[in-house]
Amino acid sequence: MVANHARPDLVKSRAVTPIAFVQALLCAYERYGRDPSEALRKAQITPAMLRRSETRISAEQMEVVSEYAMRELDDEALGWWQRRLPWGSYGMLARASLTAPQLGVALKRWFRHHRLVCDDLAITLDAARPLATVTLREDRAPWPGTRELCLVTTLRNIHGYASWLVDSRISLHAASFPYPAPPHAEAYRWMFDCPVRFDAEAASYSFDAQYLALPVKRDERAARLMLQRALPLTVRLYRRDRLLVQRVRELLARDPAAMINAEAVAAALNVSVRTLHRQLQGEGASLQALKDEARRVQAMELLARTRRPVKQIALAVGFSSEKSFARAFRQWTGASPSDVRRHGAPQAS
């Protein structure tokens, strides 16, 4: 749980969260006629910081001020909606989805149950392949001054919970918001790690529909531990992507010659090169091994199904010369490309 005293480490991490989110949170205190001074003090947010629109705070500070406000106001929605969501509401929703067999079922269940506690907002899941989309429909406008925080936090909450359920970071394809780009629009790329569009019809995000088939990996014990400190799921992105290896394989299979280096692969997946290598390592894989696998599979197929010269095949699978291709091919198979074309692939001993 977040300790109820000032923590000296709150501002050590990178400060990227816009102070506008804290200013929106203060609208809840205004609505309920409460004094936010203690919440701000515990999060080490000063009046001077609130006055500067360019101020950024750390994820830890946003976590502390949010949790304190939710507890003090007994409203996990922070005053957005007509009805309060008393402390524990989102824990109840989380537990209700634990027995779902797959992520897609769990999300639909969570969205249906959310409608029971909040009739101001409808959340839908369009599971059409290749991209699934989560969309928020506002049936009533949130409390004045809170709309941006409400929509951002709700989407982040869903994303964090879904990632936790399957113990995998769900890499987003795109996110959209139904308002003009705010002055701190650059922070959205950090918060969602994907291209972001403003002035859209609704708040939404899309992701590879294959994630919906991942099994739910959490149980009641895991939920109890998570709920002791649940807000990091909303304010921070989940650590690893269990589908990353599969997504890299698919990308390399489609066009191995275009994926000439880590920069090209990372750009195609909307992640940094460092994140790409770190997450692949976490899944027990490496980019070089996956590239070799994709090149070997395509080369074997071209040798067996076509009469294209070996030099053309080398270029098609991403090698700059026939010589370098032949050398790599022998390392993969123990035979030369010409031998495989004449006699077929060598049998494993």
Helices and strands as residue ranges (DSSP letters): E 15-18, H 19-32, H 37-42, H 47-51, E 56-58, H 59-73, H 89-96, H 103-117, E 121-126, E 131-138, H 147-166, E 172-176, H 186-192, E 196-197, E 203-208, G 209-213, H 220-227, H 232-235, H 244-254, H 262-269, H 273-282, H 287-305, H 310-316, H 322-333, H 337-343
